[in-house]
């Protein structure tokens, strides 16, 4: 449980950083935020970093196995989506958001008792909310 709390705090800190950098709108800040999100994804996925983007969500979730890890990836992909949208990459942002929602839904399905906050996050992400406000 302690590892889960650390990961959730880490993602919350990253979300605050991305929100702050998005508010500036400065391209250098957006690039920095993108680097931070990509590094966080690489840290979360480890050696699966290059493989998971090529897999269907269910297959990728099978490899990740842990619902907390799957949900963490969903949140990080949503951050990436927000950055892509800010950079004017609407199509990529929509695809990242769609994948984030799918991973969030998968995490909820695989958890014995998913927290209500997960379900609320998935609903908000599916409706287009960034969670950065």
C-alpha positions in Angstrom: 0.0 0.0 0.0 2.9 2.4 0.7 4.2 2.0 -2.8 0.8 2.9 -4.2 0.6 6.0 -2.1 4.1 7.1 -3.3 3.1 6.6 -6.9 -0.1 8.5 -6.4 1.7 11.4 -4.7 4.3 11.5 -7.4 1.6 11.7 -10.2 -0.2 14.4 -8.2 3.0 16.4 -8.0 3.5 15.9 -11.8 -0.1 17.0 -12.5 0.5 20.2 -10.5 3.8 20.9 -12.4 2.1 20.3 -15.8 -0.8 22.6 -14.8 1.6 25.3 -13.8 3.6 25.0 -17.0 0.5 24.9 -19.2 -0.7 28.1 -17.7 2.4 29.9 -18.9 1.9 28.6 -22.5 5.6 29.2 -23.2 6.8 26.5 -25.7 10.0 25.8 -23.7 7.8 25.1 -20.6 5.6 22.8 -22.7 8.6 20.9 -23.9 9.9 20.6 -20.3 6.5 19.3 -19.2 6.4 16.8 -22.0 9.9 15.6 -21.0 8.7 15.2 -17.4 5.6 13.2 -18.4 7.5 11.0 -20.7 10.2 10.3 -18.0 7.4 9.5 -15.6 5.8 7.0 -18.0 9.2 5.4 -18.6 9.8 5.2 -14.9 6.4 3.6 -14.3 6.7 1.1 -17.2 10.4 0.3 -17.0 11.4 -2.1 -19.8 7.9 -2.2 -21.2 8.1 1.5 -22.2 8.7 0.8 -25.9 6.4 -2.2 -26.1 3.2 -1.0 -24.4 2.3 1.8 -26.9 2.1 -0.8 -29.7 -0.3 -3.1 -27.8 -4.1 -3.0 -27.4 -5.1 -1.8 -23.9 -6.2 -5.2 -22.6 -2.9 -6.8 -23.7 -0.9 -4.0 -22.2 -2.8 -4.2 -19.0 -2.1 -8.0 -18.9 1.6 -7.1 -18.9 1.2 -4.4 -16.2 -1.0 -6.7 -14.1 -1.4 -4.3 -11.1 -4.5 -2.1 -11.3 -2.7 0.7 -9.5 0.0 0.7 -12.1 -2.6 0.6 -14.9 -4.4 3.5 -13.3 -1.2 5.4 -12.9 -0.5 5.0 -16.6 -4.0 6.2 -17.4 -3.4 9.4 -15.5 0.0 10.0 -17.1 -1.5 9.5 -20.6 -4.1 12.1 -19.7 -1.4 14.5 -18.8 0.3 13.8 -22.1 -3.0 14.4 -23.9 -3.3 17.8 -22.2 0.2 18.8 -23.3 -0.5 17.6 -26.9 -3.6 19.7 -27.0 -1.7 22.7 -25.7 0.9 22.1 -28.4 -1.8 22.2 -31.1 -1.7 18.4 -31.8 -5.4 17.8 -31.6 -5.5 14.4 -33.2 -2.7 13.1 -31.0 -4.3 14.6 -28.0 -7.6 12.9 -28.8 -5.9 9.5 -29.2 -3.9 9.9 -26.0 -7.1 10.8 -24.1 -9.0 7.8 -25.6 -6.2 5.5 -24.5 -6.0 7.1 -21.1 -9.7 6.5 -20.5 -9.4 2.9 -21.8 -6.6 2.2 -19.3 -8.6 3.9 -16.5 -11.6 1.7 -17.3 -9.3 -1.4 -17.4 -7.9 -0.5 -14.0 -11.4 -0.3 -12.6 -12.3 -3.7 -14.1 -9.2 -5.4 -12.7 -9.3 -3.9 -9.2 -11.2 -6.0 -6.6 -12.7 -2.8 -5.2 -11.8 0.2 -7.3 -11.8 3.5 -5.4 -14.7 5.7 -6.3 -12.1 8.4 -7.1 -11.0 6.1 -10.0 -14.5 5.9 -11.4 -14.9 9.6 -11.1 -11.6 10.3 -12.8 -12.6 8.0 -15.7 -15.9 9.7 -16.1 -14.3 13.1 -16.0 -11.6 12.1 -18.5 -14.1 10.6 -20.8 -16.0 13.9 -20.8 -12.9 15.7 -21.8 -11.9 17.2 -18.4 -8.1 17.5 -18.0 -8.1 17.4 -14.2 -5.6 20.2 -14.3 -7.9 23.1 -13.2 
